[in-house]
């Protein structure tokens, strides 16, 4: 790609590069006129499936939410089984077993 026109916003210029179909590392090169002097620039960037620069960025929050949901559901059913004894207690044990299998 040569001599591509960029959008100007104040002193910032932007070009949205939409031609990337393959994942991997790319480099953008250009020439800037800083104070009347031409200066070369070269920036690497990475294209990932999620668009994030860190592919593991969302995993921590996912596991935290999953653990929290299972914990609070287990706590709720345990409190329910204490209030109503009998069949509910058996349901709580079964539910806990199923939750354990799902997390594996």
Secondary structure, DSSP 8 states (H G I E B T S, - for coil): --S---EEETTEEE-------S-EEEEEEEEEEETTEEEEEEEEEEE-SSS-SSTTTTHHHHHHHHHHHHHHHHHHHHHHHHHS-SHHHHHHHHHHHHHHHHH-
